[in-house]
Amino acid sequence: MQVNRSQQSLEIVSLDYSALNETIHFAQILQLAKADMKKSPFFIFGALFLTLSMLGMLSAISILIAMNSSNNVGDSIAIIGFFVLIFAGSLALVRSYFRNLSQSYRMSKFANTNSIYYTRNRTEPSYSGLIFNEGHTRSISNAYGLSSLHNTEIGNYSYTTGSGKNRSVHAYGYIMFDLPRNLPHMVLDAKSNNFISILSNLPATFDHSQVLSLEGDFNNYFTLYAPKEYERDALYIFTPDVMQSVIANAKMYDIELVDNKVYLYNKASFDLTNEGEIKNAIKLVSVLVKQFYKQTVYYADNSVGDQAMNTVAPQGKRLSKTRLKTVFSIIMIIAVLYIWLNIGDVPWIMPIFIAIYIFINYYRKTF
């Protein structure tokens, strides 16, 4: 039964993309804004700032004309300039709001036309992927869901680390689809999107002892992390056919297998109003589902001993992570030794090192 469902889901997905290119009239935008005002007051504040700044600018011009005095020209021009800046900023915000609203309308209509689901501004999604458990203020801005294609979801997600001046927003495009069985936690760290092909751009750092080398040139494209004692399981899943398919179609993505899900991460948001981008994502999923499904449909964790349970033993459920403070500590020790050996005995090096170490240890969760 599962195999038949798989074969059905691997058929080419045919969608009607006309809604994404539809012209939206201003009256429709106003109706959308009216409905959206119940959820967010942004439009009201933007329109208020826009109106007040325009009135202020016109008032300043009227006063300048009425006074007709060269003594006050400079002050009046400065006031006019101030209101012009406020007006321009408010106009840009309102335009951005309307653009996002019109894009959401197109995406919603596209989803309704094709009987797929569309979600917007979903906070704190309960997904098992590693990016969904980092930082705070987690939100899916937009996403499509195709239940017919192994519950595929294509969307944009962001989370925040730090606060105040140290606040950083991390944005990703992601693709997610189901597998027939629960699998050990495995991560493919793509080397093409790493900093100088060495430093990973993933938000988590994994214990290097879990790195598994595969045959062929696969290691030139990805670093594979698999839990200890699950090397044979990883080799069972990542056959030469699977590796070749991943290299050919997804070498730009970081890939995570966790529970019964596959996640692909892109360090840039997807344009979900772009027909070509959506087609490429669906084509990618169709190819990968075929390969991964074939290799996982009969998978069973030997540590559990009962295939019917469809579960993974605790030691295989999640990869072991390294602590960033340890990594930074090693880097700082090397730096101190280098300075000490090349510059000489510098008494202030050790206090600075200790201060930096304490800082990193305290703020390590924000990195």
Phi, psi and chi 1 to 4 in degrees:
 res  aa     phi    psi   chi1   chi2   chi3   chi4
   1 MET       -  -43.6 -168.8   69.7  175.0      -
   2 GLN   -61.9  -40.3  -73.2  179.2  -41.0      -
   3 VAL   -64.7  -40.2  175.3      -      -      -
   4 ASN   -63.0  -41.4  -69.3  -24.5      -      -
   5 ARG   -61.6  -38.9  178.6  176.6  177.0  -90.1
   6 SER   -63.1  -44.7  172.2      -      -      -
   7 GLN   -63.5  -36.5  -65.8  -58.7  -36.4      -
   8 GLN   -65.6  -40.2  -69.3  176.0   -3.5      -
   9 SER   -72.8  -17.2   68.2      -      -      -
  10 LEU   -89.0   -0.7  -66.4  176.9      -      -
  11 GLU   -66.0  152.7  -65.4  177.4    1.3      -
  12 ILE   -62.3  127.1  -63.2  174.8      -      -
  13 VAL   -81.0  122.0  176.9      -      -      -
  14 SER  -109.4  118.8  179.2      -      -      -
  15 LEU  -122.4  154.2  -60.1  176.5      -      -
  16 ASP   -94.2  113.4  179.8   -0.5      -      -
  17 TYR   -98.7    7.7  -67.3   90.2      -      -
  18 SER   -61.7  -32.6   59.0      -      -      -
  19 ALA   -64.7  -27.7      -      -      -      -
  20 LEU   -70.9  -21.9  -62.2  178.0      -      -
  21 ASN  -107.4   10.4  -56.9  -52.0      -      -
  22 GLU   -71.5  140.1  177.6 -177.9  -23.3      -
  23 THR   -80.4  128.0  -59.6      -      -      -
  24 ILE  -106.5  126.9  -57.7  177.7      -      -
  25 HIS   -84.1  158.9  -59.3  -71.3      -      -
  26 PHE   -61.4  -35.5 -173.2   69.4      -      -
  27 ALA   -62.5  -37.4      -      -      -      -
  28 GLN   -66.6  -39.6  -68.4  174.5  -70.9      -
  29 ILE   -62.3  -41.6  -68.9  -68.8      -      -
  30 LEU   -63.4  -38.6  -71.1  179.1      -      -
  31 GLN   -64.3  -40.2  -71.5  -64.0  -37.9      -
  32 LEU   -64.5  -41.6  -65.3  172.6      -      -
  33 ALA   -65.1  -38.1      -      -      -      -
  34 LYS   -62.8  -41.8 -177.2  178.5  178.8 -179.5
  35 ALA   -69.6  -35.1      -      -      -      -
  36 ASP   -74.8  -23.9 -164.5   57.3      -      -
  37 MET   -62.6  -24.2  -83.1 -169.9  -70.4      -
  38 LYS   -69.0  -25.4  -61.7  176.8 -178.7  179.4
  39 LYS   -96.1  -34.9  -56.6  176.8 -176.8  178.2
  40 SER  -143.3  136.0  171.2      -      -      -
  41 PRO   -86.6    9.3   33.2  -34.8      -      -
  42 PHE   -57.0  -45.7  177.1   86.0      -      -
  43 PHE   -62.0  -39.9  174.0   68.8      -      -
  44 ILE   -62.8  -47.7  -62.2  175.6      -      -
  45 PHE   -64.7  -40.7  -71.4  125.8      -      -
  46 GLY   -63.2  -45.7      -      -      -      -
  47 ALA   -65.2  -36.5      -      -      -      -
  48 LEU   -65.7  -46.6 -178.6   63.1      -      -
  49 PHE   -61.0  -40.6  -86.8  112.2      -      -
  50 LEU   -62.1  -45.8 -167.5   66.4      -      -
  51 THR   -67.0  -46.0  -57.3      -      -      -
  52 LEU   -65.0  -40.8  -68.5  177.0      -      -
  53 SER   -67.0  -37.3   58.3      -      -      -
  54 MET   -67.0  -42.4 -176.3  168.3   60.0      -
  55 LEU   -64.1  -40.9  -69.9  174.7      -      -
  56 GLY   -63.0  -41.7      -      -      -      -
  57 MET   -64.3  -44.9 -177.6  173.6   59.3      -
  58 LEU   -65.4  -37.7  -67.2  175.2      -      -
  59 SER   -64.5  -42.4  -60.9      -      -      -
  60 ALA   -63.6  -39.9      -      -      -      -
  61 ILE   -65.8  -42.9  -66.6  173.7      -      -
  62 SER   -62.4  -42.6  -59.8      -      -      -
  63 ILE   -63.3  -41.0  -67.3  172.0      -      -
  64 LEU   -62.1  -42.8  177.7   62.9      -      -
  65 ILE   -68.2  -42.1  -65.8  173.1      -      -
  66 ALA   -66.5  -40.3      -      -      -      -
  67 MET   -74.6  -36.9  -66.3 -179.9   66.9      -
  68 ASN    47.7   40.1 -166.2   24.0      -      -
  69 SER  -118.9  126.5  171.6      -      -      -
  70 SER   -66.8  -21.5   58.6      -      -      -
  71 ASN   -67.8  -26.0  -66.1  -29.2      -      -
  72 ASN  -107.8    5.5  -62.5  -56.0      -      -
  73 VAL   -61.1  -45.7  169.6      -      -      -
  74 GLY   -60.6  -46.5      -      -      -      -
  75 ASP   -63.8  -40.6  -66.8  -21.5      -      -
  76 SER   -66.0  -41.3  -61.2      -      -      -
  77 ILE   -63.8  -39.3  -68.8  176.6      -      -
  78 ALA   -63.0  -41.5      -      -      -      -
  79 ILE   -65.2  -43.4  -65.7  172.6      -      -
  80 ILE   -60.8  -43.8  -67.4  171.7      -      -
  81 GLY   -60.5  -39.3      -      -      -      -
  82 PHE   -61.1  -47.4  172.7   74.5      -      -
  83 PHE   -69.1  -32.1  -78.3  108.9      -      -
  84 VAL   -62.1  -42.5  166.7      -      -      -
  85 LEU   -63.7  -43.5  -70.9  175.4      -      -
  86 ILE   -63.3  -42.3  -64.2  178.0      -      -
  87 PHE   -62.4  -45.1  177.5   78.7      -      -
  88 ALA   -63.8  -42.6      -      -      -      -
  89 GLY   -64.4  -43.4      -      -      -      -
  90 SER   -64.7  -39.9  -58.0      -      -      -
  91 LEU   -63.5  -40.9 -178.9   61.9      -      -
  92 ALA   -63.9  -41.1      -      -      -      -
  93 LEU   -65.2  -43.6  -73.4  173.4      -      -
  94 VAL   -65.9  -41.7  171.4      -      -      -
  95 ARG   -60.9  -42.7  -77.1  169.8   59.0   90.5
  96 SER   -63.6  -39.8  175.8      -      -      -
  97 TYR   -62.5  -47.1  172.1   79.2      -      -
  98 PHE   -64.1  -38.0  -81.7  131.8      -      -
  99 ARG   -64.2  -44.9 -178.0  171.5   61.7 -108.6
 100 ASN   -64.9  -36.5  -68.1  -26.0      -      -
 101 LEU   -67.1  -42.6 -155.0   59.6      -      -
 102 SER   -67.3  -36.9   61.2      -      -      -
 103 GLN   -65.1  -41.1  -71.8  178.1  -19.1      -
 104 SER   -63.0  -37.8  -63.4      -      -      -
 105 TYR   -63.2  -45.5  171.0   78.6      -      -
 106 ARG   -61.9  -44.9  -70.7 -171.1  178.0   95.0
 107 MET   -64.8  -40.0  -71.9 -173.6  -79.2      -
 108 SER   -64.6  -43.2  179.1      -      -      -
 109 LYS   -67.7  -39.3 -172.6  170.8 -177.9  179.8
 110 PHE   -58.4  -43.4  165.9   72.1      -      -
 111 ALA   -66.4  -44.0      -      -      -      -
 112 ASN   -64.2  -38.9  -68.9  -27.7      -      -
 113 THR   -62.8  -34.9  -59.1      -      -      -
 114 ASN  -104.1    8.9  -67.2  -76.3      -      -
 115 SER    56.8   40.6  -61.3      -      -      -
 116 ILE  -116.9  160.4   61.8  179.0      -      -
 117 TYR   -93.8  150.9   77.3   76.4      -      -
 118 TYR  -129.2  131.5  166.4   70.0      -      -
 119 THR  -124.5  145.4 -176.8      -      -      -
 120 ARG  -136.5  132.6  177.1 -171.2  175.6 -154.6
 121 ASN    53.8   52.7  -63.9  -26.9      -      -
 122 ARG   -91.9  119.7 -175.6  179.0    1.3  145.9
 123 THR   -93.4  150.6   58.3      -      -      -
 124 GLU    47.9   58.2  -59.0  -62.3  -31.1      -
 125 PRO   -65.2  138.4   25.3  -33.9      -      -
 126 SER   -92.3   64.8   56.0      -      -      -
 127 TYR  -104.5  153.8  -68.2  163.7      -      -
 128 SER   -88.7   -9.1   54.3      -      -      -
 129 GLY   -61.0  149.2      -      -      -      -
 130 LEU   -63.6  -33.3   62.4   91.5      -      -
 131 ILE   -70.1  -20.9   68.1  169.9      -      -
 132 PHE   -84.6    1.2  -62.1   97.8      -      -
 133 ASN  -123.3   21.9  -65.3  -75.6      -      -
 134 GLU  -109.6  150.7  -64.4  -71.1  -30.6      -
 135 GLY    61.4 -148.8      -      -      -      -
 136 HIS  -145.9  179.1   57.6   87.4      -      -
 137 THR    51.6   53.6  -40.8      -      -      -
 138 ARG   -82.3  136.3  -51.4  178.4 -174.0  104.0
 139 SER  -156.5  136.7  176.8      -      -      -
 140 ILE   -93.4  115.0  -65.8  174.5      -      -
 141 SER   -74.9  -45.5   55.7      -      -      -
 142 ASN  -150.3  145.3  -64.3  -74.3      -      -
 143 ALA  -160.1  145.2      -      -      -      -
 144 TYR  -106.1  147.5  -63.2  127.9      -      -
 145 GLY  -126.8  128.3      -      -      -      -
 146 LEU  -117.1   96.3  -67.7   82.3      -      -
 147 SER   -66.6  -27.6   57.4      -      -      -
 148 SER   -71.8  -19.0   62.5      -      -      -
 149 LEU  -108.8   62.6 -170.3   60.6      -      -
 150 HIS    52.4   44.0  -82.4 -104.3      -      -
 151 ASN    54.1   43.1  -67.5  -37.7      -      -
 152 THR   -65.8  138.9  -68.7      -      -      -
 153 GLU  -130.4  131.0 -174.4  168.8  -64.6      -
 154 ILE  -121.2  119.5  -53.9  164.4      -      -
 155 GLY  -158.7 -177.8      -      -      -      -
 156 ASN  -121.8  136.0  -65.1  -43.5      -      -
 157 TYR  -138.9  149.4  168.3   80.6      -      -
 158 SER  -145.8  154.2   66.3      -      -      -
 159 TYR  -142.4  164.7   65.8   88.4      -      -
 160 THR  -119.6  140.5  -57.1      -      -      -
 161 THR  -119.8  149.2   54.3      -      -      -
 162 GLY    72.9 -173.1      -      -      -      -
 163 SER  -155.1  163.5   59.8      -      -      -
 164 GLY    60.2 -131.4      -      -      -      -
 165 LYS   -68.8  -21.4  -66.4 -178.4  178.8  179.6
 166 ASN   -93.3    9.5  -64.0  -39.3      -      -
 167 ARG   -73.4  132.0 -179.4  176.2  180.0  -88.2
 168 SER  -135.3  136.5  -63.6      -      -      -
 169 VAL  -104.0  128.7  177.4      -      -      -
 170 HIS  -112.0  119.0  -52.4  -94.4      -      -
 171 ALA  -112.2  141.3      -      -      -      -
 172 TYR  -138.0  149.0  -70.9   85.3      -      -
 173 GLY   -97.5  139.8      -      -      -      -
 174 TYR  -136.4  152.9   71.7   91.9      -      -
 175 ILE  -129.2  135.6  -58.3  172.5      -      -
 176 MET  -136.8  140.0  172.8 -176.3   71.4      -
 177 PHE  -149.8  161.1   59.9   86.6      -      -
 178 ASP   -84.8  154.6  -76.8   -6.2      -      -
 179 LEU  -119.3  161.3  -69.9  176.6      -      -
 180 PRO   -76.0  -18.6   26.8  -34.9      -      -
 181 ARG  -133.5  156.4  -54.7  -76.9  -65.3  178.1
 182 ASN   -76.3  137.1  -75.7  -54.6      -      -
 183 LEU  -123.3  161.3  -58.1  176.7      -      -
 184 PRO   -61.9  152.4  -16.9   28.2      -      -
 185 HIS   -70.3  121.0 -170.7 -161.3      -      -
 186 MET  -137.0  144.6  -70.7  176.7  -80.1      -
 187 VAL  -130.5  132.5  169.5      -      -      -
 188 LEU  -106.1  107.4  -65.9  174.0      -      -
 189 ASP   -89.5  108.1 -177.2    4.4      -      -
 190 ALA   -68.2  131.1      -      -      -      -
 191 LYS   -79.7  -20.4  -65.7 -175.4  176.7 -178.9
 192 SER   -69.0  -25.3   60.0      -      -      -
 193 ASN  -106.0    9.9   57.6   26.9      -      -
 194 ASN   -83.0  158.8  -71.2  -15.0      -      -
 195 PHE   -72.2  119.7  178.1   67.6      -      -
 196 ILE    45.1   35.4   60.3  174.3      -      -
 197 SER    62.0   13.6  -61.2      -      -      -
 198 ILE  -119.3  -55.7  -60.6  175.8      -      -
 199 LEU   -85.2  120.9  -60.8  177.7      -      -
 200 SER   -67.3  146.6  174.5      -      -      -
 201 ASN   -96.2    5.7   69.4  -26.5      -      -
 202 LEU   -70.5  149.6  -71.5  171.8      -      -
 203 PRO   -75.8   -9.7   26.9  -34.5      -      -
 204 ALA  -120.1  149.9      -      -      -      -
 205 THR  -113.9  125.8  -53.4      -      -      -
 206 PHE  -103.2  151.1  -59.8  104.4      -      -
 207 ASP   -57.4  125.5 -168.9  -28.3      -      -
 208 HIS   -65.6  -20.6 -167.0   72.1      -      -
 209 SER   -67.1  -10.8   64.9      -      -      -
 210 GLN   -93.3    2.2  -60.4  168.3  114.5      -
 211 VAL   -70.9  132.4  173.2      -      -      -
 212 LEU  -120.8  124.4 -179.8   62.2      -      -
 213 SER   -87.4  134.1  -65.7      -      -      -
 214 LEU  -111.0  168.0  -60.2 -180.0      -      -
 215 GLU   -76.9  169.2   62.8 -177.5   28.8      -
 216 GLY    71.2 -151.9      -      -      -      -
 217 ASP   -99.0   15.9   60.7  -12.1      -      -
 218 PHE   -59.0  -37.1 -170.3   79.7      -      -
 219 ASN   -67.7  -15.1  -59.2  -46.0      -      -
 220 ASN   -76.1  -18.5  -64.0  -28.8      -      -
 221 TYR  -108.6  -33.1  -64.0   93.5      -      -
 222 PHE  -137.4  152.6  -66.9   95.7      -      -
 223 THR  -106.7  119.2  -60.5      -      -      -
 224 LEU   -96.3  125.0  170.8   60.5      -      -
 225 TYR  -107.6  128.0  -66.2   91.5      -      -
 226 ALA  -137.4  145.6      -      -      -      -
 227 PRO   -59.8  148.2  -21.0   32.6      -      -
 228 LYS   -58.7  145.3  -67.2 -179.8  179.5  179.7
 229 GLU    74.5    5.7  -58.3  178.0    8.9      -
 230 TYR  -120.3   23.8  -78.4   84.7      -      -
 231 GLU   -63.6  -42.3  -70.0   84.9   -6.4      -
 232 ARG   -65.1  -36.4  -67.4 -177.7   62.6 -177.1
 233 ASP   -64.0  -42.0  -57.4   65.6      -      -
 234 ALA   -63.5  -41.9      -      -      -      -
 235 LEU   -66.7  -32.0  -66.6  174.2      -      -
 236 TYR   -63.9  -38.4  172.8   82.0      -      -
 237 ILE   -82.7  -44.6  -65.2  167.9      -      -
 238 PHE   -92.8   74.6  -72.4   97.6      -      -
 239 THR   -75.6  167.4   61.3      -      -      -
 240 PRO   -54.3  -37.1  -29.8   36.2      -      -
 241 ASP   -64.5  -43.9  -72.9  -13.2      -      -
 242 VAL   -65.8  -44.7  173.1      -      -      -
 243 MET   -60.7  -43.4  -71.5 -170.0  -70.2      -
 244 GLN   -65.1  -38.5 -171.8   56.9   43.4      -
 245 SER   -66.1  -40.8  179.8      -      -      -
 246 VAL   -65.1  -42.8  170.7      -      -      -
 247 ILE   -63.8  -43.5  -68.4  172.5      -      -
 248 ALA   -70.2  -30.6      -      -      -      -
 249 ASN  -116.8  -20.3  -61.1  -78.3      -      -
 250 ALA  -139.0   28.3      -      -      -      -
 251 LYS   -70.1  -12.1   60.7  178.9  177.0  -73.2
 252 MET   -90.2   -6.4  -62.1  -61.3  -65.6      -
 253 TYR  -105.9  145.7  -66.4   90.7      -      -
 254 ASP   -82.4  136.8  -63.6  -53.6      -      -
 255 ILE  -124.6  137.0  -56.1  173.4      -      -
 256 GLU  -129.6  131.5 -179.3 -179.3   18.4      -
 257 LEU  -109.8  118.2  -76.3   68.7      -      -
 258 VAL  -148.0  132.9   56.1      -      -      -
 259 ASP    55.6 -124.1  -60.5  -30.5      -      -
 260 ASN  -111.8   33.5   68.1  -32.6      -      -
 261 LYS  -124.3  151.7  -58.7  -77.7 -172.5 -177.6
 262 VAL  -118.0  128.6  174.3      -      -      -
 263 TYR  -117.0  136.0  -65.0   89.8      -      -
 264 LEU  -116.7  129.7  -68.6   88.9      -      -
 265 TYR  -114.6  132.2  -55.5  125.2      -      -
 266 ASN  -120.3  127.5 -173.9   44.5      -      -
 267 LYS   -81.0   42.8 -159.2   62.7  177.2   74.2
 268 ALA  -162.3  144.2      -      -      -      -
 269 SER   -70.2  150.5  -61.6      -      -      -
 270 PHE   -84.0  146.3  -66.4  124.0      -      -
 271 ASP   -88.9   97.0 -178.1   -2.4      -      -
 272 LEU   -81.3    7.4  -63.7 -179.7      -      -
 273 THR  -105.1    3.1   61.9      -      -      -
 274 ASN   -98.1  118.6 -175.5  -74.6      -      -
 275 GLU   -59.2  -45.5  177.6  179.2  -17.4      -
 276 GLY   -62.6  -39.2      -      -      -      -
 277 GLU   -67.6  -38.8 -156.3  153.0  -26.9      -
 278 ILE   -67.9  -42.9  -61.8  170.8      -      -
 279 LYS   -60.8  -42.3  -74.9 -178.4  175.4  178.6
 280 ASN   -62.9  -40.6  -72.1  -22.4      -      -
 281 ALA   -65.1  -43.4      -      -      -      -
 282 ILE   -66.5  -39.6  -68.1  174.6      -      -
 283 LYS   -63.2  -41.5  179.7 -178.7  177.6 -178.7
 284 LEU   -60.8  -46.8  172.3   61.4      -      -
 285 VAL   -62.4  -43.4  171.7      -      -      -
 286 SER   -58.3  -40.0  -60.9      -      -      -
 287 VAL   -70.4  -46.4  172.2      -      -      -
 288 LEU   -70.0  -38.0  -66.3 -177.0      -      -
 289 VAL   -58.3  -43.8  162.8      -      -      -
 290 LYS   -58.0  -44.8 -179.0  178.6  179.7 -179.5
 291 GLN   -72.6  -48.8  -65.7  -66.2  -25.2      -
 292 PHE   -69.1  -36.8  -80.7  113.2      -      -
 293 TYR   -62.7  -43.6 -163.3   97.5      -      -
 294 LYS   -59.5  -35.7 -179.8  177.5   64.7  176.1
 295 GLN   -91.5   -9.0  -71.1  -54.7  125.0      -
 296 THR  -118.5  -11.3   60.0      -      -      -
 297 VAL   -62.2  -26.3   66.8      -      -      -
 298 TYR  -113.0   14.6  -61.3  113.8      -      -
 299 TYR   -68.1  142.4  172.7   78.8      -      -
 300 ALA  -147.1  137.9      -      -      -      -
 301 ASP   -79.1  115.7 -175.4   -7.2      -      -
 302 ASN   -63.3  -23.4  -67.7  -31.4      -      -
 303 SER   -67.8  -25.3  -58.4      -      -      -
 304 VAL   -83.0  -42.8  175.8      -      -      -
 305 GLY    87.2   -2.8      -      -      -      -
 306 ASP  -137.6  106.2 -174.8   -1.2      -      -
 307 GLN   -62.1  -31.8 -174.3 -178.2   26.4      -
 308 ALA   -64.8  -20.9      -      -      -      -
 309 MET   -72.4  -25.0  -67.3 -179.0   64.4      -
 310 ASN    49.6   56.3 -173.2   22.8      -      -
 311 THR  -143.1  168.7 -171.7      -      -      -
 312 VAL  -120.0  141.0  176.0      -      -      -
 313 ALA   -61.3  153.1      -      -      -      -
 314 PRO   -51.9  -38.2  -27.7   35.8      -      -
 315 GLN   -69.7  -13.4   63.8  -91.4   24.4      -
 316 GLY  -106.8   -6.8      -      -      -      -
 317 LYS   -69.5  -35.1  -77.7 -176.4  175.7  -67.8
 318 ARG  -140.4  142.4  -66.1  -63.9 -177.3  -90.6
 319 LEU   -69.1  152.2  -72.0  163.3      -      -
 320 SER   -83.1  132.5  -62.7      -      -      -
 321 LYS  -100.1  150.0  -63.2  179.6 -178.6  180.0
 322 THR   -88.8  158.8   58.7      -      -      -
 323 ARG   -93.7  127.7  -65.1 -171.3  175.9 -176.1
 324 LEU   -60.2  -31.3  -76.8  177.7      -      -
 325 LYS   -64.6  -31.7   65.2  174.1 -176.2  177.1
 326 THR   -67.4  -43.4  -57.1      -      -      -
 327 VAL   -61.6  -47.3  176.3      -      -      -
 328 PHE   -66.0  -34.6  -80.2  109.8      -      -
 329 SER   -61.8  -44.3  -63.6      -      -      -
 330 ILE   -62.1  -43.4  -66.1  171.9      -      -
 331 ILE   -61.7  -42.7  -66.4  173.7      -      -
 332 MET   -67.8  -38.6  -67.8  -56.0  -59.3      -
 333 ILE   -62.3  -43.6  -70.3  171.6      -      -
 334 ILE   -61.8  -41.8  -66.4  173.4      -      -
 335 ALA   -64.2  -43.1      -      -      -      -
 336 VAL   -63.2  -45.2  168.9      -      -      -
 337 LEU   -61.8  -40.5  -71.0  175.1      -      -
 338 TYR   -62.9  -47.2  176.9   83.1      -      -
 339 ILE   -64.1  -42.1  -65.7  173.3      -      -
 340 TRP   -61.4  -42.1 -154.1  -61.4      -      -
 341 LEU   -75.4  -29.0  -67.7  172.9      -      -
 342 ASN   -98.3  -24.3  -72.8  -87.0      -      -
 343 ILE  -107.4  -28.9  -61.6  178.6      -      -
 344 GLY   111.6 -168.8      -      -      -      -
 345 ASP   -75.1  104.1 -173.3    5.8      -      -
 346 VAL  -111.8  108.4 -177.3      -      -      -
 347 PRO   -63.8  -24.1   22.1  -33.8      -      -
 348 TRP   -88.3   -2.0   45.0  -97.6      -      -
 349 ILE   -66.1  -47.3  -74.1  -67.7      -      -
 350 MET   -64.4  -44.8 -165.6   54.0   64.9      -
 351 PRO   -59.6  -39.0  -25.9   35.0      -      -
 352 ILE   -65.0  -42.7  -69.8  178.5      -      -
 353 PHE   -59.7  -45.1  167.3   73.4      -      -
 354 ILE   -63.1  -41.3  -65.8  172.2      -      -
 355 ALA   -63.5  -43.8      -      -      -      -
 356 ILE   -65.1  -41.7  -66.1  175.2      -      -
 357 TYR   -60.7  -43.5  179.4   84.2      -      -
 358 ILE   -64.4  -40.9  -66.7  172.6      -      -
 359 PHE   -61.1  -47.7  174.9   83.3      -      -
 360 ILE   -65.0  -41.0  -68.4  171.0      -      -
 361 ASN   -63.1  -36.1 -175.8   50.0      -      -
 362 TYR   -75.6  -40.1 -176.0   78.2      -      -
 363 TYR  -102.5   17.0  -73.3  102.6      -      -
 364 ARG   -61.4  -27.4   63.3 -174.5 -176.9  -85.1
 365 LYS   -71.9  -13.4  -68.0 -176.4  179.0 -179.8
 366 THR   -93.3   -5.1   67.7      -      -      -
 367 PHE   -80.7      -  -77.5   86.5      -      -
